[in-house]
């Protein structure tokens, strides 16, 4: 749900205008009263003073009266000016807020909420893509740059990533609030939603502007146009490494098929074929980059080189995913006996409790017994999926954790193994299919990453992160299925996969992304023509 602070703030929004108007009116009335009061007093005192003051003393008395009246006018005039300033400030602020929330025509109508929602989603995807590519480019620049030349750009990227993480967190809270359906007032709910969406838009724009501002300086550090030949040699070395890693990944997948149940290797199904497709694209664009470099066209050489480097990074990510899953399956297989023992200990502890103490745990006990029995049969039958088995055991035991007074471990360390595996698998899938993946999957992925971030997350957050990571993977796969098979355009061999991976923009017609935000991305959008 929306945070209490955000909700309370948004609920005050409709009343701000009324309060400011009331303050302005009250201030004006008080000021007018102060203005009239001295005049009324002066009018009442004139006859009395005229009767008392005669002869030569009359003129000084009149002068004193004028000075007193003038002095009495100063505070009300100041108050009137202050009230007017407050009213003008409130009006100007409302005008500025309305201007930032208007349609492109500039009128005072608010952007329709569905349109604002779509805009926020597009900016989340666009900014996330920019941050991902900036990280890839920064890694390449760090390998070749001297000293601390890249440190300012690391800072800019971290700043942009922090803003993007905040935007994803707001989107997650907004989605949770919608899913709960607890809003009592539709008007207030709409105000809440609008405020959160506007904040998401502002955070994404700030992150993108930060990267855009840093892009020219970063280009000077990388200097691909001037150093295309040296960068080509580095890319060709990485290409040979990626080819060897892809062949090894094929062999590893075959071994996983033989050792575990088919479902165990499902997360990396097709990784080897996709890596080969990215390498095919890399071959084509490294050749073109070499040709343009030989002709002295540094700009074209740099553009093709960026495309090749992006494809190389994804080929290596896909190969890494296979090796990582193999290690995670082995770790889960080693951890499973200990997790089963802890679950049985938790069960036995609960069974030893007095009947009235375990009355509320009958369902959890039955579920744990069922899971332990099923996992026991699976492991005894032969090849199985140890990650899935470990996940089910730790989730079942979590329902009994703490029932025995904290004497039984809660299984957090065991639960981390499948949770981190799900997170890494979802991150790899989203990163290598980002051309098709929308904001919903990225939001779930960002929340799972946040929950499993630095620090010791409690068991409940570990299990929640596991659920969110698997949901992110499901949503991303749904987006890819809906996207279909993109055509290659003029991108050459393997361009369809490069479009799907977000390496090329515009169905193969646009160029590769580079360090920078949306404006930088737009300027470099068309280079294959």
Secondary structure by P-SEA (a helix, b strand, c coil): cccaaaaaaaaaccaaaaaaaaaaaaaaaaaaaaaaaaaaaaaaaaaaaaaaccccaaaaaaaaaaaaaaaaaaaaaaaaaaaaaaaaaaaaaaaaaaaaacccccccccccaaaaaaaaaaaaaaaaaaaaaaaaaaaaaaaccccccaaaaaaaaaaaaaaaaaaaaaaaaaaaaaaacccccaaaaaaaaaaaaaaaaaaaaaaaaaaaaaaaaaaaaaccccaaaaaaaaaaaaaaaaaaaaaaaaaaaaaaaacccccccccccaaaaaaaaaaaaaaaaaaaaaaaaaacaaaaaaaaaaaaaaaaaaaaaaaaaaaaaaaaaaaaaaaaaaaaaaaaaaaaaaaaccccccccaaaaaaaaaaaaaaaaaaaaaccccaaaaaaaaaaaaaaaccccccccccaaaaaaaaaaaaaaaaaaaaaaacccccaaaaaaaaaaaaaaccccccaaaaaaaaaaaaaaaaaaaaaaaaaccccccccccaaaaaaaaccccccccbbbbccccaaaaaaaccccc
